[in-house]
Amino acid sequence: MTKAHALYKRIAIVTAILIAAIFFMRVDNCAASDISIKSAMKVHVMGGYVIFINYETYDKWIDGVLFEVHCKFEKKDFTFTSSSISNIERGWHKTQIAIADVIKKRYGSLRSYEVELYKNGVLVDSKKYL
């Protein structure tokens, strides 16, 4: 292998890595710029729980938003899902996911939870709470 061939090979590898890095940074920024979770709060209500979620949208209109809450109870883990939300205008919004008192009675107290935000089936934000 000649020196020129080795140099071209290194340049090709570095170029491919740079293109891949730029592509993945752009994809991540595009998804994250549409919508994000600002906060979530667990509240005890009538023996069960309600998870209140505050989120912000940045585009004029957003469609296909879905929230999942992964809960760790004393005895078992569960996932609760919101309905799909569409036609959301730019700004701050709230939603909530209720967890029945039967779950608390049977599986114990809620120890921690993670809120995941999906847009059109793609995970765009996640926050964990203890």
N, C-alpha and C positions, 0 to 999 in steps of 0.2 A: 504494500500500500504506500503510495507516495504521500509526501507532506501536504500537497495541495488537496488530495482526496480526503485525508484525515481532517484538514481544516474545514472543507465543505461539509463533512459529516457532522462536525461539532456545531457549525453554524446552523445546519438544518435542525439539529436536536434542540438547540437554544431557541430557535424561532418557533418550533412546535410547542415548546413549553410556554413561551410568552403568549402565543395565540390562545392556548388552552386557559392560561391564567386570566387573560383579559375576557375571554368568553364567559368563564364561570363567575367572575366579578360582576359583569354586566347582568347576567341572569339573576344573580342574587340581589343586586340592587333594584332591578325592575320589579321583582316580586315583593321586596320589602317596602318599596316606596308607595304601594297602593293602600296598604292597611296595616295596622299594628295594634297589639294589645297594650293598653296603658296600665291597667291594674285589675286585680281580681280580689274578691273578699268573700270569706265564708261567714254566713250568719246562721245561728240556730233559730229555727222557726217551728213551733208546734211539735217539738221532738225530733224533727228532721233537720235538714240543712238546705240552704239556698246559696248557690255560688253566683255572686253578682260580678259581671265582667264589663269593664269600661274599655272601649276601643275607639280608635280614630281612623277615619278614611281620608285620603288625600286627593283622590280623583273626583271629578264631578259626579259620576255615578259608579257604583260597584255592584256586581252581581255574583251569585254563587258563593256566599260566605257561610262557613260552617264552623262551629266550635265543638271541641271534644274536651271533656274533663276526665283525666285519669286519677282515680281516687284510691288511696291506700288506707283501708280500715284496719282495725286490730287483727281481724281474722282472715280477710280476703281483699283482693283488689278488684275494682270495677271501673268500667268506662261508661260515661254518660255523654250523649250527643244531643246537640241542639238541632232544631229543624234548619233547613237551608234558608238563608236570608238573601233577598234580592232587592233591587231598586233602592239602594242606600245612597243618600246624598253625602257630599263632602262634609266632614265635621266630626264631633264627638258623639258617641252612641253608647247605649247600655243594652245588655241582654242578661238573662238569668237562666240558670239550670237548677231545677229543684230535685232534691234527693229525699225520698220518702222516709218517714220515721221507722218503717219496718226494716229498712236496711241497717239503720243505726242499732235497733234493738237486736237484730240477728247477728250482725257482724262487728259490733262495737263502734267506738268513736272514730271519726275521721282523723287520721294522723297527718297526712300530707296530700297535696293534690297538684296536678300539673294541667294547665290550660293550654290547649293547642288551637291555633287558628288556621283554617284551610280556606283557600280561595280557588274555586274551580278544581277542587280535588288535590291541590298542591299545598303542602305545609309551608306557611309563610312566617309564622311567629309562634313562639312557645315560651311560657313562663312557669316556673316551679315555685310552689309555696309550701311552707312547713306549718 
